[in-house]
Amino acid sequence: MATTGQRFPMRVERWALPLLAICGGLPRSSYVEVGPREVLLRFGWGFAAAIPRDDIEHVRPARWSALAGLGWRVTLKGSIGLIGSLSGVVEISLKRRRVFRVVFLPWPTRKLYVSLQDPEAFLRALTPLSSPS
């Protein structure tokens, strides 16, 4: 995971920091980095993955339900959420299912959701892959 590109910090609610700190979900270690060949997602030590840009089908603004919770989340629909806030959420859809480790749990998915401080800038960084909400 040697991506050095444009970094987008995750949006993390201040009140949630003590809970997220358990798995290292602190601002300095929670971000998405867009490089020329891959997108790196990091949410503390609980999640780290590099996704080749060619494997991304599209990115778009999204909603995350409060009922689905904050933190490192997996859903019954097979999605992964890296959620520090209910605001600024984007969806990253992959062309094919891939297995990621979420706090040691292997989870197959084609959709990842991430809360970002500047989701619009992230979407612009991946403009050819962006789709309307």
C-alpha positions as MATLAB code, in Angstrom:
seq = 'MATTGQRFPMRVERWALPLLAICGGLPRSSYVEVGPREVLLRFGWGFAAAIPRDDIEHVRPARWSALAGLGWRVTLKGSIGLIGSLSGVVEISLKRRRVFRVVFLPWPTRKLYVSLQDPEAFLRALTPLSSPS';
ca = [
       0.000    0.000    0.000;
       2.417    2.645   -1.210;
      -0.129    5.136   -2.525;
       0.977    8.741   -2.155;
      -1.688   10.964   -3.558;
      -4.440   13.291   -2.506;
      -5.562   12.536    1.064;
      -9.153   12.994    2.260;
      -9.612   12.833    6.050;
     -12.572   10.905    7.368;
     -15.311   12.854    9.090;
     -15.462   11.687   12.693;
     -17.873   13.164   15.228;
     -16.058   14.462   18.310;
     -18.419   12.614   20.674;
     -17.616    9.303   18.916;
     -13.818    9.610   19.243;
     -13.519    7.728   22.564;
     -15.403    4.733   21.120;
     -13.570    4.774   17.785;
     -10.174    5.111   19.485;
     -10.495    1.486   20.639;
      -9.574    0.346   17.114;
      -7.416    3.363   16.316;
     -10.159    5.340   14.566;
      -8.477    8.664   15.270;
      -8.292   11.536   12.766;
      -4.577   11.037   11.991;
      -5.127    7.399   10.979;
      -8.548    7.643    9.300;
      -8.544    8.745    5.676;
      -8.961    7.865    2.013;
      -5.996    8.517   -0.255;
      -6.470    8.757   -4.026;
      -3.364    7.911   -6.015;
      -2.796    7.541   -9.745;
      -3.334    3.761   -9.699;
      -5.145    2.949   -6.465;
      -7.361    4.232   -3.692;
      -6.213    3.522   -0.148;
      -8.797    3.363    2.648;
      -7.656    3.479    6.259;
      -9.728    3.585    9.438;
      -7.285    3.063   12.299;
      -5.911   -0.443   12.619;
      -9.410   -1.868   12.143;
      -9.414   -1.397    8.362;
      -6.771   -0.835    5.689;
      -7.166   -1.701    2.018;
      -5.831   -0.643   -1.350;
      -8.269   -0.788   -4.259;
      -6.974   -0.469   -7.825;
      -8.763    2.429   -9.528;
      -9.593    0.099  -12.423;
     -11.638   -2.055  -10.008;
     -13.924    0.852   -9.040;
     -17.203    0.982  -10.947;
     -18.394    4.334   -9.569;
     -18.400    6.663   -6.582;
     -21.307    8.832   -5.454;
     -22.816   10.637   -2.469;
     -24.750    8.312   -0.179;
     -26.730    8.137    3.043;
     -25.922    5.976    6.039;
     -28.712    5.112    8.455;
     -28.289    5.982   12.121;
     -29.670    2.496   12.807;
     -26.640    1.016   11.020;
     -24.372    2.752   13.553;
     -20.937    4.346   13.558;
     -17.539    2.696   13.401;
     -16.448   -0.338   11.413;
     -19.725   -1.737   10.117;
     -20.860   -4.649    7.982;
     -24.441   -4.990    6.788;
     -26.675   -7.936    6.009;
     -26.763   -6.672    2.417;
     -23.016   -7.265    2.281;
     -21.787   -3.668    2.480;
     -18.921   -2.302    4.559;
     -19.203    1.021    6.368;
     -16.256    3.057    7.620;
     -18.418    5.562    9.397;
     -17.370    8.249   11.842;
     -20.334   10.521   11.065;
     -23.700   10.315    9.343;
     -22.692   13.362    7.258;
     -20.387   13.412    4.245;
     -20.919    9.760    3.320;
     -19.855    8.463   -0.102;
     -20.397    5.073   -1.700;
     -17.561    3.303   -3.508;
     -18.956    0.564   -5.770;
     -16.624   -2.077   -7.144;
     -16.909   -3.907  -10.455;
     -16.726   -7.272   -8.697;
     -17.011   -8.629   -5.175;
     -13.845   -8.570   -3.090;
     -13.033   -9.748    0.431;
     -11.829   -7.114    2.912;
     -10.865   -7.512    6.566;
     -12.969   -5.400    8.916;
     -11.404   -5.585   12.400;
     -10.091   -9.083   11.512;
     -13.443  -10.281   10.083;
     -13.247  -11.233    6.380;
     -16.233   -9.681    4.597;
     -17.040   -9.968    0.872;
     -18.537   -6.858   -0.713;
     -18.932   -4.708   -3.790;
     -19.946   -1.583   -1.815;
     -18.023    0.446    0.737;
     -19.361    3.528    2.504;
     -17.034    6.133    4.005;
     -17.749    9.387    5.863;
     -15.424   12.161    4.653;
     -14.768   15.739    5.717;
     -14.857   16.883    2.069;
     -16.884   14.366    0.053;
     -17.250   16.742   -2.923;
     -13.464   17.038   -3.347;
     -13.140   13.243   -3.127;
     -15.783   12.801   -5.833;
     -13.970   15.363   -8.023;
     -10.687   13.472   -7.545;
     -12.391   10.410   -9.019;
     -14.462   12.376  -11.560;
     -14.445    9.794  -14.359;
     -15.879    7.292  -11.864;
     -18.457    9.609  -10.273;
     -22.114    9.054  -10.951;
     -25.078   11.243  -10.010;
     -26.726   10.596   -6.654;
];
